[in-house]
Amino acid sequence: HRVDRRQRQMCIRDRILDSYKGLDSFAASGSMMMEMSAIPVGENASTFEKASAQKTTMRSDFSILLDRSNKLRLEWEQKVHATFSNGGVAWSDGIQHAYKPSFGADPVTYDSASMLLGAVQGVSSMLPETARLFQGTASLLSPLSESIIVGEEMLEGVQCWVVTGKNSVDQNVTLWASKQDNLIRRYRIVFQPGSIKIPESATELLSDKLSEAAVQRARAAIEMAAKRSITWEATFHDVKIDEKIDDARFAATASR
């Protein structure tokens, strides 16, 4: 029975990969949620540290456009609270590959779409991961081990397989894949404290845009986040496949 379940999972994994690789285009809107647990801080901690250590739930809206001419557009906006949002847009028109965070005056350009996806991995990981699936890379699926199908679930009117497993660093992963088109409609991962390793490059982009004090606060917040347990989830709401996408929608000035 265990062998049968594993074979079924491998079959679904292959169907998911083949489905993304077989698409001419992919467009979707969606939402992301990240819930971070509270962590203890000392009495002498700064006001900023105490605020950063509280339990936090952050939600983002996003959109994604992909097509086979190597054009892409990833856009997201995270509402931290009523008066502050943090978002960005990454785009490639096949020639220029650029990323502009909402707090930056000018976009940062990259030599390739692959480098661009790596640059935005830390701020909006499900979007570049979906782009990689579209390009034929099993980055979301290949690390899963001991994965099993735990059932079916209706998700926003779409009947989905529900698959659970562990990734390469023993984090719990659950994904919902449509039974109709094999595309992922929801992806959830639970990070345990200390499991997130933040590279120094994560704040390099900030250094040219913000003051040194602001960069230090950003780094402190990132370091504190790594000490929390974090539940991260992305849901795709309005999936459209194999539809012609106007080239103008991949331009830097395009709106969602």
C-alpha positions in Angstrom: 0.0 0.0 0.0 2.9 2.4 0.8 4.5 1.6 -2.6 1.1 2.3 -4.3 0.8 5.7 -2.6 4.4 6.6 -3.6 3.8 5.6 -7.2 0.6 7.7 -7.3 2.5 10.7 -6.0 5.3 10.3 -8.5 2.6 10.0 -11.2 1.0 13.3 -10.0 4.4 15.0 -9.8 5.2 14.1 -13.4 1.7 15.2 -14.5 2.2 18.6 -12.8 5.6 19.1 -14.4 4.4 18.1 -17.8 1.3 20.3 -17.6 3.4 23.4 -16.8 5.9 22.6 -19.5 3.1 22.1 -22.0 1.5 25.5 -21.6 1.9 28.3 -24.1 1.1 31.0 -21.5 0.1 31.3 -17.9 -1.7 34.2 -16.2 -3.1 34.3 -12.7 -3.8 36.6 -9.7 -3.7 35.4 -6.2 -2.8 36.0 -2.6 0.0 35.1 -0.2 -0.1 34.8 3.6 2.8 34.7 6.0 2.1 34.2 9.7 5.1 34.5 12.0 5.0 33.4 15.6 6.0 35.7 18.5 9.5 35.3 19.9 10.8 36.4 23.4 13.0 39.5 23.7 14.8 41.0 26.7 13.5 43.9 28.7 16.2 46.1 27.3 15.2 45.5 23.7 14.4 48.5 21.6 10.9 49.5 20.7 11.6 48.3 17.1 12.8 44.9 18.3 9.8 44.5 20.6 7.5 45.4 17.8 9.3 43.0 15.4 9.1 40.1 17.9 5.3 40.1 18.1 3.1 37.6 16.3 2.6 39.0 12.8 0.3 38.1 9.9 1.1 39.7 6.6 -0.9 39.3 3.4 -0.1 40.1 -0.2 -1.9 40.3 -3.5 0.0 39.2 -6.6 -0.3 38.7 -10.3 1.9 36.7 -12.7 2.2 36.6 -16.5 4.4 34.0 -18.3 4.7 33.0 -22.0 7.0 30.9 -24.2 8.8 33.9 -25.6 10.7 34.1 -22.3 8.6 37.1 -21.2 7.4 37.4 -17.6 5.9 39.8 -15.2 5.6 39.3 -11.4 3.9 41.9 -9.3 3.0 41.9 -5.6 1.8 44.3 -2.9 2.0 43.4 0.8 -0.1 45.5 3.1 1.8 45.5 6.4 -0.6 47.9 8.1 -3.1 50.6 7.1 -0.4 53.2 6.3 2.4 51.1 4.9 2.7 48.6 2.1 5.7 46.8 0.6 5.6 45.5 -2.9 7.5 45.3 -6.2 7.4 44.3 -9.8 9.8 42.1 -11.7 9.6 41.9 -15.5 11.4 40.6 -18.5 10.4 41.5 -22.0 12.9 39.1 -23.5 15.7 41.8 -23.7 15.6 43.7 -20.4 15.3 41.9 -17.1 14.6 44.2 -14.1 13.2 44.4 -10.6 11.8 47.5 -8.9 10.8 47.3 -5.3 8.1 49.8 -4.2 10.6 51.7 -2.0 13.1 52.1 -4.8 13.2 55.0 -7.2 14.9 53.1 -10.0 14.7 49.5 -11.2 17.7 47.2 -10.9 18.6 45.3 -14.1 20.0 41.8 -14.4 21.8 40.0 -17.2 19.2 37.2 -17.5 15.7 36.2 -16.5 17.2 33.5 -14.4 19.2 36.0 -12.4 16.1 38.1 -12.0 14.1 35.2 -10.6 16.9 34.6 -8.1 16.8 38.3 -7.0 13.1 38.2 -6.1 13.1 34.8 -4.5 13.3 36.1 -1.0 10.5 38.6 -1.2 8.0 36.7 -3.3 9.1 33.1 -3.6 6.0 31.4 -5.0 6.1 33.7 -8.1 9.6 32.9 -9.2 9.1 29.2 -8.3 6.0 29.1 -10.6 8.0 30.7 -13.4 10.6 28.0 -12.9 7.9 25.3 -13.1 6.7 26.9 -16.4 10.3 26.8 -17.7 10.6 23.1 -16.8 12.4 23.1 -13.5 11.0 21.0 -10.7 12.3 23.3 -8.0 9.0 23.1 -6.0 8.5 19.3 -6.4 11.8 17.5 -6.7 12.9 18.0 -3.0 9.8 16.4 -1.6 10.3 13.1 0.2 7.9 10.7 1.9 5.1 12.6 0.2 1.6 11.1 0.1 -1.8 11.9 -1.2 -3.9 12.6 1.8 -7.2 13.2 0.0 -9.1 15.5 -2.2 -10.5 19.0 -1.5 -12.7 21.5 -3.4 -10.7 24.8 -3.5 -12.5 27.8 -4.9 -14.6 25.6 -7.1 -11.7 23.5 -8.3 -11.4 19.8 -7.2 -7.8 19.2 -6.1 -5.5 16.5 -4.9 -4.0 17.3 -1.5 -0.4 16.2 -1.2 1.8 16.4 1.9 5.5 15.8 2.3 8.8 17.0 3.6 11.3 19.1 1.7 15.1 18.7 1.8 15.4 20.6 5.1 12.6 18.7 6.8 10.0 21.4 6.5 6.3 20.4 6.2 4.9 21.1 2.7 1.3 20.8 1.5 0.1 21.4 -2.0 -3.2 21.4 -3.8 -3.1 20.4 -7.4 -6.1 20.6 -9.7 -7.4 17.3 -10.8 -8.5 18.9 -14.1 -5.3 20.5 -15.4 -2.7 19.4 -12.8 -1.7 23.0 -12.0 -1.0 24.0 -8.4 -3.7 26.1 -6.8 -2.3 26.4 -3.3 1.1 25.8 -1.8 1.8 25.8 2.0 5.1 25.4 3.8 5.9 25.5 7.5 9.3 26.8 8.5 10.7 25.8 11.9 12.8 28.3 13.9 16.4 28.5 12.5 15.5 26.7 9.3 15.6 29.9 7.2 19.1 30.9 6.2 19.2 34.5 5.1 22.1 35.3 2.6 23.9 38.6 3.0 22.8 39.5 -0.5 19.2 39.7 0.8 19.8 43.3 1.9 22.4 44.4 -0.6 19.6 45.8 -2.8 18.5 48.0 0.0 21.9 49.6 0.6 21.7 51.8 -2.4 18.1 52.9 -1.7 17.9 53.4 2.1 20.0 55.0 4.8 22.4 52.9 6.8 20.2 53.0 9.8 17.2 51.8 7.8 19.3 49.0 6.3 20.4 47.9 9.8 16.8 47.8 10.9 15.8 45.7 7.9 18.7 43.3 8.6 17.6 43.1 12.3 14.0 42.3 11.3 15.2 39.6 8.9 17.4 38.0 11.5 14.5 38.0 14.0 12.2 36.5 11.4 14.7 33.6 11.1 14.1 32.8 14.8 10.3 32.3 14.4 8.2 29.5 13.2 6.6 30.7 10.0 3.6 29.4 8.0 3.7 30.6 4.4 0.9 30.0 1.9 0.1 31.1 -1.6 -3.2 30.6 -3.4 -3.8 31.2 -7.1 -7.3 32.6 -7.6 -7.8 33.4 -11.3 -5.8 31.0 -13.4 -5.9 31.4 -17.2 -3.8 29.2 -19.5 -2.9 29.2 -23.2 -4.4 32.6 -23.9 -2.7 35.3 -26.0 -1.0 37.8 -23.7 -0.5 41.3 -25.2 3.2 42.1 -25.3 2.5 45.5 -23.7 1.5 43.8 -20.5 5.1 42.7 -20.0 6.4 46.3 -20.1 7.8 48.1 -17.1 4.9 50.6 -17.1 2.2 48.0 -17.3 -0.5 47.9 -14.6 -2.1 44.9 -13.1 
